[in-house]
Amino acid sequence: MGKTAENIEYYLDSKNDKDYLQDLLLNIKEAYKNQTKLTFRIVKPKEKGFLVKVGGLFAFVSFNHFGWSYPSIEFWRNISNSLIGGFFSGKIYQVEENPISIQIDAKEQEFENRNLIKGSKYRGIILRKTKYGFFVDLGLHFNWKCGSILGLIHISTFLKESDYKNWKVGNEVETVFQGYNENNQPALGDIIERGKWRNGEMEKLIGTVQKVTVSINESGKPEYYVSGEHKATVPIKKEFYPNLRTTAKKYTYRLKDGEIIDCEIIKINRKKDSFVLKLQIEPPMS
């Protein structure tokens, strides 16, 4: 019996609660039979999933049946409280009556396309702290309408070292989107210049020949700067100069402060945010 204007007094009588619950359960069974997609609201996190409300009844969605996945359950436990009150959809895959138990599969979600703008700030939740930075989920910024957007704030991109020491998992933080790294993962952080070394922008220069400025330091040794600003090294290795190592050494000895030379970018050094270069030299005339 469904609730209508004619029988509302019936439902106001507390002794008829069982009938009302039975009607709700019948609706859930019908949705289960037809595999109808239902909207549910997250009520609170549990050990291995979420207690949710669907069709007026409580149900359960496990982490394994949610709309996205994380590398470990640690991530789920650190994000769970931020999902309370969120609305998602799913299909009933198990129903029991005594006691009532409803299981929902919410793997198939219709999320909006994410449109992260380089250089823009976004809010996120810290899910893990490592020695090289923080894993942060920016899904919060879009009220989870775009699902999970997991990125990394590298320790080298912090404007304040105290942030790395003081931030904790579960904290809501604000960070800048720097672009995507080689794994198509959002690179995050406050120092935009450092972000270029994390989002693949600098890797695009590998194999190209660039103008390099030479600066002679106090020890009389040359230092190298691509485009006059990005640090670089010029290792005189056999693999780079199979038959020209001696020629390459003599070439570097003769370099003058402020001189501009052509070099090929061989690779990048991520630890030092610098380029590895190969001199563009010709074999000596015989």
Stockholm file with secondary structure:
# STOCKHOLM 1.0

chainA/1-286         MGKTAENIEYYLDSKNDKDYLQDLLLNIKEAYKNQTKLTFRIVKPKEKGFLVKVGGLFAFVSFNHFGWSYPSIEFWRNISNSLIGGFFSGKIYQVEENPISIQIDAKEQEFENRNLIKGSKYRGIILRKTKYGFFVDLGLHFNWKCGSILGLIHISTFLKESDYKNWKVGNEVETVFQGYNENNQPALGDIIERGKWRNGEMEKLIGTVQKVTVSINESGKPEYYVSGEHKATVPIKKEFYPNLRTTAKKYTYRLKDGEIIDCEIIKINRKKDSFVLKLQIEPPMS
#=GR chainA/1-286 SS CCCCTTTHHHHHSGGGHHHHHHHHHHHHHHHHHHTCCEEEEEEEECSSEEEEEETTEEEEEEGGGSSSCCSSHHHHHHHGGGGTTCEEEEEEEEEETTTTEEEEECCCCCCCCCCCCTTCEEEEEEEEEETTEEEEEGGGGGTTTTCCCEEEEEGGGCSCHHHHHHCCTTCEEEEEEEEECTTSCEEECSCHHHHTTTSSTGGGGTTCEEEEEEEECTTSCEEEEETTTEEEECCCCTTTCTTTHHHHHHHHHTCCTTCEEEEEEEEEETTTTEEEEEECCCCCCC
#=GC SS_cons         CCCCTTTHHHHHSGGGHHHHHHHHHHHHHHHHHHTCCEEEEEEEECSSEEEEEETTEEEEEEGGGSSSCCSSHHHHHHHGGGGTTCEEEEEEEEEETTTTEEEEECCCCCCCCCCCCTTCEEEEEEEEEETTEEEEEGGGGGTTTTCCCEEEEEGGGCSCHHHHHHCCTTCEEEEEEEEECTTSCEEECSCHHHHTTTSSTGGGGTTCEEEEEEEECTTSCEEEEETTTEEEECCCCTTTCTTTHHHHHHHHHTCCTTCEEEEEEEEEETTTTEEEEEECCCCCCC
//
